[in-house]
Amino acid sequence: MIPATLPDKGEPTKTGPANDPSRFSILIADDDRGTREALGEMLSARGFRIMLAADGGEAVELVQVDLVHLVLFDMHMPRLTGLEAFAVIRQTLDRILPAVLMTADANNDLIRQAFAAQVYSVIPKPVNGNVVLHTLERALTKVYGPRPDPQDKPDAPPRPSATDE
């Protein structure tokens, strides 16, 4: 998260997709703190706004109060599994929210359940950062379209062409 300063109060605030449309909010729900934080740091460094949840119930609560563009769930968590949390979220939202499931036991039955629940993808644990990043980018592009290239911002001065000289 990139802090910004309000000119009148000087209080920090979060810069999110409303202020920067190239940034998406990703909720990482995993009961393993190390995994949760490592994924959060990696995705934050790539320009994503990150929210962290320690279990499925907390993930449901965060989606209800904050704008989330994608959820990255661990399958086995306290209170609600990743699939249970996703089912609750889908019942309460009136929009499509892509979800990716991570699990150490990616067997055929679990994969079938995940796809029946309309999970975008299942990633086996231990996760590979490049696989996670590539999967999330594909899921976000499928639902929201491609992220704007920073060079394509409308306030950037036009590049001189050969005919301008």
N, C-alpha and C positions, 0 to 999 in steps of 0.2 A: 504494500500500500504506500502510495506517495503522499506525504503530508502536504497540505497547502495552507496558506494563511489567509484568513478573511481580512479585508482591508479595514473594516470598522472595529472588530473585536480582537483581532490578532490571535484567535483560537484556532488550533489545528482542526482540519476536517479531512475526510477521505475524498480522493479523486476517484470517481467511478465512471461507469459507462455513460451516465448522463452528461458528464463533462468531457469525456474522451471516448468517443464511440469505438475506438480501436481496442478498448480494454473490456474484457469479459470477466464476470465474477464466477469463480469456481469454488464450490464447497467440497472440502475433503473430509470425509467421515471415516475415521479409522480409530479403533481403540488402542492401537500401538502408537504411543506418542512419537517415537523416533521416526516411524514411517510417515506419519501425518506431517510432522515438521519438516522432514527432508523433502517430501513432495511439495509442500507449501513453499519452501525456499526456492526450489528449482522452478516452479511455475511463476512465482512472483518475479524472479529474475528475467523471465520471458515476457513480462508486461501484464500478467493476469492479476486481477484483484482476488485475494485469497481469503477464504473463511475456513475455520477449522472446527470440527465437531468430534467429540470423543466417543460418541455412540449414535445409534440410529435415531433414538428419541431426540437428542440434541439437534441432529440434522433436520428433522421434521420441524422443530421449533424455529431454527434459523431460516429455513425456506419460507416460513409463514410471516416473518418480520423483515426480511431483507431481499433485495433483488438478486437472484441466483440464475446464472445462465446454464450451468452444468454441474452435476453432482458426481463426484468420484467416491464410490462407496466401497468399503471393505465388506465382505459377505458376513463374516462372523463377528458380531459386536454385541455388547450388552443391550438390554431393553428391546431393541428391534434389530433384526439382521438387515443387511443392505437391501435385500429384496422386499422385506416387510416395510422398511422405511420408504422405499421408492413407491410401493403400492399406496401407502397413506398419502404421500405427497401428490401422486397422480390423482387421487380422489379429491383433493382439496384445491388443486390449481385448475384454472380454466385456460391453460396454455400448455404447449409442449415443452417439457424440460428434459433434455438428454441426460442420460445417466450411463456411467461406466462402472462395472463391478470388478473388484479385485478379489482374488481368492487363492488360497494355497491348495484347495481341492477342486480344481476345475475339471470335474468329471462330466461325462455326457449328460447325465440327468440334471445336474445343476445348470449346465449351459442351456439345455432345453427350457428349464424353468425361467432362466434369465431372459431368453429371447421371447418366450411367451409373455413375459411381463413388459416387453418392449424396451429392454435395456439395450443400449447401442452396441456395447461390446463387453467381453469378459477378458480380463487380463490376469494371467497366472502370477502368483507370488512365488518367490520374491520378484518384485517388479523391476523392469529395466526402464530407466528414466526416458530413454529415447522412444521406447514403445509407448509409454504413457503419453508423452508429449505429442507424438504422431497421432495416436488414437483420439486424444482430446481435440486436436486441431481438426481432424476429419469430422468428428461429431459436431463441433461448433459450426464448421463450414456447411455441413448438411442442413442444419436447422436455421442458421442465421445468415448464411452466405459468407464469402471470404472476408477476412479482416482487411481493413484499408491499409495500404502500404503507406508508411510515414512520409514517403516522398510524394504521395498523391494528395497531401493536404491542400485545401483550397487557398490557404493564406500564404503558401510558399511562392516566392517570386518565380516567374516563368524563366525557364532556362533559355539563354540566348541561342539562337539558331545560326547557321552559317550565313543565312541571308540577312541577318541583323547587322553584320559587320560592314 
